[in-house]
């Protein structure tokens, strides 16, 4: 039973890491789309959707990272609404560090 539980936890963590990587890609794209013609609203929607799926996993396995990731999603929203590419860049930098922490400190 312990082996099964460990395997399940590993699969669970792997899924969250993958979603974190997808979110990093989307946030990296967001800055360019805000600065130039692009579909930043669709990119923001994908970021929010990824976080909606990943949030329960992070909450159960690494709750100390929730506030930081919530902040990066809020910054991405502000970047789109206020047309501030620098906010998208800062959110990308923060999320990169948080995803790395989730992946390595677990």
C-alpha positions as CSV (number, residue, x, y, z in Angstrom):
1,X,0.0,0.0,0.0
2,X,2.8,2.4,0.8
3,X,4.4,1.8,-2.6
4,X,1.1,2.6,-4.3
5,X,0.6,5.7,-2.3
6,X,4.1,6.9,-3.2
7,X,3.5,6.2,-6.8
8,X,0.3,8.1,-6.7
9,X,1.9,11.1,-5.0
10,X,4.7,11.1,-7.7
11,X,2.1,11.0,-10.5
12,X,0.2,13.8,-8.8
13,X,3.3,16.0,-8.4
14,X,4.4,15.3,-12.0
15,X,1.1,16.6,-13.3
16,X,1.4,19.8,-11.3
17,X,5.0,20.3,-12.5
18,X,3.8,19.9,-16.1
19,X,1.0,22.5,-15.6
20,X,3.6,24.8,-14.0
21,X,5.8,24.5,-17.0
22,X,2.8,25.3,-19.3
23,X,1.9,28.3,-17.2
24,X,5.5,29.5,-17.5
25,X,5.4,29.3,-21.3
26,X,2.1,31.2,-21.4
27,X,3.4,33.9,-19.1
28,X,6.5,34.2,-21.2
29,X,4.3,34.7,-24.2
30,X,2.1,37.3,-22.5
31,X,4.7,40.1,-22.2
32,X,5.3,40.1,-26.0
33,X,1.6,40.0,-26.7
34,X,1.0,43.0,-24.5
35,X,3.8,45.0,-26.1
36,X,2.9,44.1,-29.7
37,X,-0.3,43.1,-31.4
38,X,-1.3,39.7,-29.9
39,X,-4.1,37.8,-28.2
40,X,-3.1,38.5,-24.6
41,X,-6.6,38.0,-23.4
42,X,-6.6,34.4,-24.7
43,X,-3.2,33.8,-23.2
44,X,-4.4,35.2,-19.8
45,X,-7.5,32.9,-20.0
46,X,-5.2,29.9,-20.6
47,X,-3.0,30.9,-17.6
48,X,-6.1,31.2,-15.4
49,X,-7.4,27.8,-16.6
50,X,-4.1,26.1,-15.9
51,X,-4.0,27.6,-12.4
52,X,-7.6,26.6,-11.7
53,X,-6.7,23.0,-12.4
54,X,-3.3,23.1,-10.6
55,X,-4.4,25.1,-7.6
56,X,-6.0,22.2,-5.6
57,X,-2.9,20.0,-6.2
58,X,-0.6,22.8,-5.0
59,X,-2.9,23.5,-2.1
60,X,-2.7,19.9,-0.9
61,X,1.0,19.3,-1.5
62,X,2.7,22.7,-1.2
63,X,0.3,25.2,0.5
64,X,3.2,27.6,1.2
65,X,3.4,28.4,-2.5
66,X,-0.3,29.3,-3.0
67,X,0.0,33.0,-2.2
68,X,3.0,33.5,-4.4
69,X,1.4,31.7,-7.4
70,X,-1.9,33.6,-6.8
71,X,0.1,36.8,-6.9
72,X,1.7,35.9,-10.2
73,X,-1.7,35.3,-11.8
74,X,-3.0,38.6,-10.4
75,X,0.1,40.3,-11.9
76,X,-0.7,38.7,-15.2
77,X,-4.2,40.0,-15.0
78,X,-3.0,43.5,-14.2
79,X,-0.5,43.4,-17.0
80,X,-3.3,42.7,-19.5
81,X,-5.9,45.1,-18.1
82,X,-3.5,48.0,-17.7
83,X,-1.3,47.1,-20.8
84,X,1.9,46.7,-18.7
85,X,4.4,44.3,-20.2
86,X,6.7,44.8,-17.3
87,X,4.1,43.3,-14.9
88,X,3.9,40.2,-17.2
89,X,7.7,39.9,-17.2
90,X,7.8,40.2,-13.4
91,X,5.1,37.6,-13.0
92,X,7.0,35.3,-15.4
93,X,10.2,35.7,-13.3
94,X,8.3,35.0,-10.0
95,X,6.4,32.0,-11.4
96,X,9.6,30.5,-12.8
97,X,11.1,30.5,-9.3
98,X,7.9,29.1,-7.7
99,X,7.6,26.3,-10.2
100,X,11.3,25.5,-9.7
101,X,10.7,25.4,-5.9
102,X,7.7,23.1,-6.4
103,X,9.7,20.8,-8.5
104,X,12.8,20.6,-6.4
105,X,11.8,21.1,-2.8
106,X,8.9,18.6,-2.8
